[in-house]
């Protein structure tokens, strides 16, 4: 009950965002259920680990690919989630004006440092409108150097997730398996540098965990 309450509090801490008229906020192209049928096993594998500091993460009932999500890398190159196929991805949307986002970025950085590999990456996408000055200054000032730099100044990626019923505020976090299928999601911050978060990641990528199941 305590863990569940903690999850509700984390979700309540999300900063609500009004949908922007700018950007490529068209509905996300979703793959058929057949493409992610095997990912139901991944959902079952992670469900016991959605507790404690990550209790607000909810397993999806039907895993699906979100092929239409687009954002840019540090060089301005367009990316989609398909570019990360083969990796388990923790996709996080954040902004410098979102206080809960600012507070959890160092934890996401610590998770990437601890668990980042060729099989797992924290993909934190900044959605500040404007140039790169504010987000890059914030990351430098807070020592967040382990994360790749990803951006969507149009807020299109947020608007697309909102249309899918996956985002109502910031931060929003999605867990995608190595086939690019959505297996869990949440709105609001979490302690991503916690043992609970690391155990969840290990379960998602199929690594043994010493944590209690």
C-alpha positions as CSV (number, residue, x, y, z in Angstrom):
1,X,0.0,0.0,0.0
2,X,2.9,2.4,0.8
3,X,4.5,1.7,-2.5
4,X,1.2,2.2,-4.4
5,X,0.7,5.5,-2.5
6,X,4.2,6.6,-3.4
7,X,3.4,5.9,-7.1
8,X,0.2,8.0,-6.9
9,X,2.1,10.9,-5.4
10,X,4.8,10.6,-8.1
11,X,2.1,10.7,-10.8
12,X,0.4,13.7,-9.1
13,X,3.7,15.6,-9.3
14,X,3.5,15.8,-13.1
15,X,3.4,19.3,-14.6
16,X,0.4,19.7,-16.9
17,X,1.1,20.8,-20.4
18,X,-1.2,22.5,-22.8
19,X,-1.1,21.1,-26.3
20,X,0.9,23.2,-28.6
21,X,-0.3,24.1,-32.1
22,X,3.2,23.8,-33.5
23,X,5.2,20.8,-34.5
24,X,4.4,17.5,-36.1
25,X,1.7,16.5,-33.6
26,X,0.0,14.1,-35.9
27,X,-1.3,10.8,-34.5
28,X,1.4,8.3,-34.0
29,X,1.6,5.4,-36.4
30,X,1.1,2.3,-34.4
31,X,2.0,-1.2,-35.6
32,X,-0.5,-4.0,-35.4
33,X,-0.7,-6.1,-32.3
34,X,0.9,-9.0,-34.1
35,X,4.2,-7.2,-34.4
36,X,4.4,-7.0,-30.6
37,X,2.8,-10.2,-29.7
38,X,6.0,-11.6,-28.1
39,X,6.4,-8.5,-26.0
40,X,3.5,-9.6,-23.8
41,X,6.1,-11.9,-22.2
42,X,8.2,-8.8,-21.5
43,X,5.3,-7.1,-19.9
44,X,4.8,-10.1,-17.6
45,X,8.5,-10.2,-16.8
46,X,8.6,-6.5,-15.6
47,X,5.3,-6.4,-13.8
48,X,6.6,-7.7,-10.5
49,X,9.3,-4.9,-10.6
50,X,6.8,-2.1,-10.9
51,X,6.9,-1.2,-7.3
52,X,8.6,1.0,-4.7
53,X,10.2,4.0,-6.3
54,X,8.8,3.0,-9.8
55,X,5.3,2.0,-8.6
56,X,3.8,4.7,-10.8
57,X,5.0,2.8,-13.9
58,X,2.0,0.9,-15.4
59,X,2.2,-2.1,-17.6
60,X,0.4,-1.8,-20.9
61,X,-2.4,-4.2,-21.8
62,X,-1.4,-4.4,-25.5
63,X,2.2,-3.7,-26.4
64,X,2.6,-1.7,-29.6
65,X,5.2,0.1,-31.6
66,X,5.1,3.9,-31.8
67,X,6.7,4.3,-35.2
68,X,5.6,7.9,-35.7
69,X,7.6,9.5,-32.8
70,X,10.3,11.8,-34.2
71,X,12.9,14.0,-32.6
72,X,16.5,15.2,-33.3
73,X,19.9,14.2,-32.0
74,X,22.7,16.6,-31.0
75,X,23.6,17.1,-34.7
76,X,20.1,18.0,-35.7
77,X,19.5,14.6,-37.4
78,X,16.0,13.3,-37.4
79,X,15.5,10.1,-35.4
80,X,12.6,7.8,-34.7
81,X,12.3,5.0,-32.1
82,X,13.0,2.6,-34.9
83,X,16.6,3.8,-34.8
84,X,16.9,2.3,-31.4
85,X,15.7,-1.2,-32.3
86,X,17.8,-3.8,-30.6
87,X,18.0,-1.7,-27.4
88,X,15.6,-1.5,-24.5
89,X,14.8,2.2,-24.2
90,X,13.6,4.4,-21.3
91,X,12.1,7.3,-23.2
92,X,11.7,10.4,-21.1
93,X,10.2,13.8,-22.2
94,X,11.4,16.8,-20.1
95,X,11.7,20.6,-20.2
96,X,13.7,23.1,-18.3
97,X,10.6,24.9,-17.1
98,X,9.2,21.7,-15.5
99,X,10.4,21.5,-11.9
100,X,9.8,17.8,-11.4
101,X,11.8,17.2,-14.7
102,X,14.7,19.2,-13.5
103,X,14.8,17.3,-10.2
104,X,14.8,13.9,-11.8
105,X,17.3,14.5,-14.6
106,X,20.4,13.8,-12.4
107,X,18.7,10.5,-11.4
108,X,18.2,9.6,-15.1
109,X,21.8,10.5,-15.7
110,X,22.8,8.1,-12.9
111,X,20.7,5.3,-14.3
112,X,22.3,5.7,-17.7
113,X,25.8,5.7,-16.1
114,X,25.0,2.5,-14.1
115,X,23.0,0.5,-16.7
116,X,23.7,2.1,-20.1
117,X,25.1,-0.3,-22.6
118,X,24.6,-1.6,-26.1
119,X,21.3,-3.2,-24.9
120,X,19.9,-0.3,-22.8
121,X,19.7,3.5,-23.1
122,X,17.9,6.3,-21.4
123,X,16.7,8.6,-24.2
124,X,15.8,11.9,-22.6
125,X,14.1,14.2,-25.1
126,X,14.0,17.9,-24.3
127,X,10.9,19.7,-25.6
128,X,11.8,23.4,-24.7
129,X,10.6,25.7,-27.5
130,X,13.4,27.8,-28.9
131,X,17.1,27.2,-29.3
132,X,19.4,24.8,-27.4
133,X,20.8,27.4,-24.9
134,X,18.6,26.7,-21.9
135,X,18.6,22.9,-22.0
136,X,22.3,22.6,-22.6
137,X,23.1,25.2,-19.9
138,X,20.9,23.3,-17.5
139,X,22.5,19.9,-18.3
140,X,26.0,21.4,-17.9
141,X,25.2,23.2,-14.6
142,X,23.8,20.0,-13.1
143,X,26.5,17.7,-14.3
144,X,24.2,15.6,-16.6
145,X,26.8,14.3,-19.0
146,X,26.0,10.6,-19.4
147,X,22.8,11.1,-21.4
148,X,22.7,11.6,-25.2
149,X,21.3,15.0,-26.2
150,X,17.9,14.7,-27.9
151,X,15.5,17.5,-28.8
152,X,12.1,18.3,-30.2
153,X,11.6,22.1,-30.1
154,X,8.2,21.7,-31.9
155,X,6.7,19.7,-29.0
156,X,5.4,17.3,-31.7
157,X,6.6,14.2,-29.8
158,X,4.6,15.3,-26.7
159,X,1.5,16.1,-28.7
160,X,1.7,12.8,-30.5
161,X,1.9,10.9,-27.2
162,X,-1.0,13.0,-25.8
163,X,-3.2,11.9,-28.7
164,X,-2.3,8.3,-27.9
165,X,-3.4,8.8,-24.3
166,X,0.1,8.4,-23.0
167,X,1.0,12.0,-21.9
168,X,-0.9,14.6,-20.0
169,X,2.0,16.4,-18.4
170,X,5.7,16.4,-17.8
171,X,7.8,14.4,-17.2
172,X,6.4,11.4,-19.1
173,X,8.3,8.2,-19.4
174,X,7.9,5.2,-21.6
175,X,9.7,1.8,-21.4
176,X,10.2,0.3,-24.8
177,X,11.6,-3.2,-25.3
178,X,14.4,-4.2,-27.7
179,X,11.8,-4.7,-30.5
180,X,10.6,-1.2,-30.1
181,X,7.3,-2.2,-28.4
182,X,5.8,-0.1,-25.6
183,X,5.6,-2.2,-22.4
184,X,5.1,0.3,-19.6
185,X,4.5,4.1,-19.1
186,X,4.0,6.7,-16.5
187,X,3.4,10.5,-16.1
188,X,5.3,12.2,-13.3
189,X,8.8,11.8,-11.9
190,X,10.5,8.8,-10.3
191,X,13.7,8.1,-8.4
192,X,15.5,6.6,-11.4
193,X,18.8,6.2,-9.5
194,X,17.1,3.8,-7.0
195,X,17.6,0.1,-6.6
196,X,13.9,-0.4,-7.7
197,X,14.6,1.4,-11.0
198,X,17.8,-0.6,-11.7
199,X,15.9,-3.8,-11.0
200,X,13.2,-2.8,-13.4
201,X,15.7,-2.1,-16.1
202,X,17.5,-5.4,-15.5
203,X,14.1,-7.2,-15.8
204,X,13.3,-5.4,-19.0
205,X,16.6,-6.4,-20.7
206,X,16.5,-9.9,-19.2
207,X,19.5,-9.6,-16.9
208,X,19.5,-11.4,-13.6
209,X,18.8,-9.1,-10.6
210,X,19.7,-9.6,-7.0
211,X,16.6,-7.7,-6.0
212,X,13.6,-9.3,-4.4
213,X,10.9,-10.4,-6.8
